[in-house]
Amino acid sequence: MLPMVTMYNIHWNIRDMPERKSAGFVDPSEFKFGLEFLMELFYYFNIMYFGWAMIYYFIILVVSRQKIKDRGYWTLLQMSIDNSKIASNLRDKYGMWAA
């Protein structure tokens, strides 16, 4: 939500203020709102987010897996499996890897 709120504020709240031009913002009248604009707006955000998510889950699910299991921590993955009938049935029948 933050990028959308920021873009709304930049577009509507500081529209004709001199600070906008001195900060280097582009005139919004140059943009045509559409799918291309949205893709450009969210592309870099999503790339960075998914990069972070892959690194984070690699650390949690691969690097720290044994430590988490030994200490008995209840992770988000474990909670999701415990609260899902399908995933808990798969875990009970085939093991944790199937869930």
Number of C-alpha atoms within 10 A of each C-alpha: 5 7 11 12 10 10 12 12 12 14 17 10 10 13 14 11 9 9 11 15 13 8 8 8 11 11 12 12 8 7 9 9 10 8 9 9 12 11 11 10 14 12 12 10 12 12 11 10 11 11 11 12 12 11 10 13 12 13 12 16 13 10 12 12 12 12 11 14 11 8 8 9 10 10 13 9 12 15 10 13 18 15 11 13 11 11 17 19 15 16 16 11 11 11 11 13 7 12 19
